[in-house]
Amino acid sequence: MTDSLKGLEFKNFSEVSDFEDKLSRFLNDLDEELIYWRGYEEINGQRGIRYPVMGHACLDGERIVAINYFIVPRILSLRWLYDRVFRRRGFEVGVVVKKEYHRRGIADHMNSLRVELFRELGVEEYWFRVDKDNIASMRLSEKHTEEMRGKIWKETKDQVYFLINLNKDLMVRTMKLESNKS
């Protein structure tokens, strides 16, 4: 772990005590970050995540400062049906880091945690989208996609959709290891 991550804890959502309350506080504290992120909803003045999710939280003390999530639609829900018909590309994922914690490598580390978890779960593909005018996220997404041998699978006027195939990445890394042995 790099020096910039020292003092921070990375935990699975299920390992964070009072997760829902801490998540709500994290989401309520977001300001500029919400310009680009639309995965939340407001109910009774409190923000929450719109869909059932799993993932990791980055904590500074008892405070969530970043989340790395993937949407886990309830089977036979409208979201599940929509994804089965139109988005047969694995889980939709996202990362949100509080502005004052940017440029510390948190998103990179959380991406690594996600890939590790997905490999353990046998997930083959995942995807995410980024607003074109979110320059920092576009750079990070392009870097992550290149490292993982992913690709852009859709582009609109406002957004870019990235696709990562973990089997393809694993194949490339295995081939490199075998060529290094000879």
PyMOL commands that set and color helices and strands:
alter all, ss='L'
color gray80, all
select helices_A, chain A and resi 3-5+13-15+19-29+32-35+78-86+99-101+106-121+135-147+166-181
alter helices_A, ss='H'
color red, helices_A
select strands_A, chain A and resi 8-12+40-43+46-49+53-60+63-71+91-97+125-131+151-155+159-165
alter strands_A, ss='S'
color yellow, strands_A
deselect
rebuild
show_as cartoon
